[in-house]
Amino acid sequence: MNEQDSRYLQLLDRAFASLPSAAASASTDFVVPTVDSLIQGSKTLIRNFSQIAGIARRKPELIAHFLVKELGTPASFDGQALVLSARFQPNVLNDKIRKYFETYVICKECHKPDTHIEETEHGYEVIVCEACGARYTVKEE
């Protein structure tokens, strides 16, 4: 092995040593937020709804519309909270929020939440990933 090859291998070793480890990158995985809910009589209050919408980077009205369709009950806003006109256990609400994130927020290619929704010139809505550039149409369920 000549001097040039030896120098190249040293530089390559130094470059690999400066890369983050796989364990470090796995710890930064995105976690879907959990619902902070409270049952009051015949209604359920999602107290951290505006925070969930902020994490999703979506308008609260869009997420509320999804929950209304999924849960089959009317909803209204009370400040930062969402009020559902029926009683729901936290696990049911968490399942619906997780489904929303999997369908409308998390990229199907790179699994990152760095997405936004755009409307095309033909009237379709597409989810665009800001991390990897993937684009796919929003499927209404």
C-alpha positions as CSV (number, residue, x, y, z in Angstrom):
1,M,0.0,0.0,0.0
2,N,1.4,3.4,-1.0
3,E,1.5,6.6,1.1
4,Q,-1.6,8.0,-0.8
5,D,-3.7,4.9,0.0
6,S,-2.6,5.1,3.7
7,R,-3.5,8.8,3.9
8,Y,-6.9,8.1,2.3
9,L,-7.7,5.3,4.8
10,Q,-6.8,7.6,7.7
11,L,-9.1,10.3,6.4
12,L,-11.9,7.7,5.9
13,D,-11.5,6.5,9.5
14,R,-11.6,10.0,10.8
15,A,-14.8,10.7,8.8
16,F,-16.5,7.6,10.1
17,A,-15.5,8.4,13.6
18,S,-17.2,11.9,13.4
19,L,-20.6,10.4,12.2
20,P,-23.3,10.1,14.9
21,S,-23.9,6.6,16.2
22,A,-27.1,4.8,15.3
23,A,-28.2,4.7,18.9
24,A,-28.0,8.5,19.1
25,S,-30.1,9.0,16.0
26,A,-32.7,6.4,17.2
27,S,-33.3,8.4,20.5
28,T,-34.5,11.4,18.5
29,D,-37.4,9.6,16.9
30,F,-40.7,11.4,16.8
31,V,-43.3,10.5,19.4
32,V,-47.0,11.1,18.7
33,P,-48.4,13.3,21.6
34,T,-50.8,11.8,24.1
35,V,-54.2,13.3,24.9
36,D,-54.8,15.1,28.2
37,S,-58.5,14.5,28.5
38,L,-61.1,15.1,31.2
39,I,-64.7,13.7,31.2
40,Q,-67.2,16.3,32.5
41,G,-70.7,14.9,32.7
42,S,-71.6,13.8,29.2
43,K,-68.8,15.6,27.5
44,T,-65.1,15.0,27.0
45,L,-62.6,17.8,27.1
46,I,-59.2,17.5,25.3
47,R,-57.2,20.0,27.3
48,N,-54.0,19.9,25.3
49,F,-55.7,20.1,21.8
50,S,-53.9,23.2,20.7
51,Q,-50.5,21.7,21.6
52,I,-51.3,18.6,19.6
53,A,-52.3,20.8,16.6
54,G,-49.0,22.7,17.1
55,I,-46.9,19.5,17.1
56,A,-48.8,18.3,14.0
57,R,-48.3,21.7,12.3
58,R,-51.9,21.6,11.2
59,K,-54.9,23.9,11.9
60,P,-56.9,22.7,14.9
61,E,-60.0,22.8,12.8
62,L,-58.6,20.1,10.5
63,I,-57.8,17.7,13.3
64,A,-61.2,18.5,15.0
65,H,-63.0,17.7,11.7
66,F,-61.1,14.3,11.5
67,L,-62.1,13.5,15.2
68,V,-65.7,14.4,14.6
69,K,-65.8,12.0,11.6
70,E,-64.0,9.2,13.4
71,L,-65.9,9.5,16.7
72,G,-69.3,10.3,15.3
73,T,-70.0,13.2,17.7
74,P,-70.1,17.0,17.5
75,A,-67.3,19.0,18.8
76,S,-66.6,22.7,19.7
77,F,-63.7,24.7,20.8
78,D,-63.3,26.1,24.3
79,G,-60.2,28.3,24.3
80,Q,-57.2,26.0,23.8
81,A,-59.3,22.9,24.4
82,L,-61.6,20.7,22.2
83,V,-65.0,19.7,23.7
84,L,-66.5,16.5,22.4
85,S,-70.2,16.0,23.0
86,A,-69.8,12.4,24.3
87,R,-67.7,10.5,26.8
88,F,-64.5,8.9,25.5
89,Q,-61.8,7.1,27.4
90,P,-58.2,8.4,26.8
91,N,-57.1,5.3,25.0
92,V,-59.8,5.8,22.3
93,L,-58.8,9.4,21.9
94,N,-55.1,8.5,21.7
95,D,-55.8,5.9,19.1
96,K,-57.6,8.5,16.9
97,I,-54.8,11.0,17.3
98,R,-52.2,8.4,16.4
99,K,-54.3,7.5,13.3
100,Y,-54.4,11.2,12.3
101,F,-50.7,11.5,12.7
102,E,-50.0,8.3,10.7
103,T,-52.4,9.3,7.9
104,Y,-51.9,13.1,7.6
105,V,-48.6,14.1,9.4
106,I,-45.9,11.4,9.4
107,C,-44.1,10.9,6.0
108,K,-44.6,7.4,4.6
109,E,-41.1,7.4,3.1
110,C,-38.8,8.7,5.8
111,H,-41.2,8.5,8.8
112,K,-40.6,12.1,9.9
113,P,-43.3,14.6,10.9
114,D,-41.8,17.4,8.8
115,T,-44.7,17.6,6.3
116,H,-47.3,20.1,5.1
117,I,-50.4,19.8,3.0
118,E,-50.6,21.6,-0.4
119,E,-53.5,21.9,-2.8
120,T,-52.6,21.1,-6.5
121,E,-53.9,23.0,-9.5
122,H,-56.4,20.1,-10.1
123,G,-57.9,20.5,-6.6
124,Y,-56.2,17.5,-4.9
125,E,-54.5,17.8,-1.6
126,V,-51.0,16.4,-1.4
127,I,-48.8,15.8,1.6
128,V,-45.3,17.1,1.0
129,C,-42.3,16.0,3.2
130,E,-39.9,18.8,3.9
131,A,-37.2,16.3,5.0
132,C,-37.1,13.9,2.0
133,G,-39.2,15.6,-0.7
134,A,-41.8,12.8,-1.0
135,R,-45.2,13.8,-2.3
136,Y,-48.4,11.8,-2.1
137,T,-52.1,12.5,-2.3
138,V,-54.2,12.7,0.8
139,K,-56.6,9.8,0.9
140,E,-60.0,10.7,2.4
141,E,-61.3,7.9,4.6
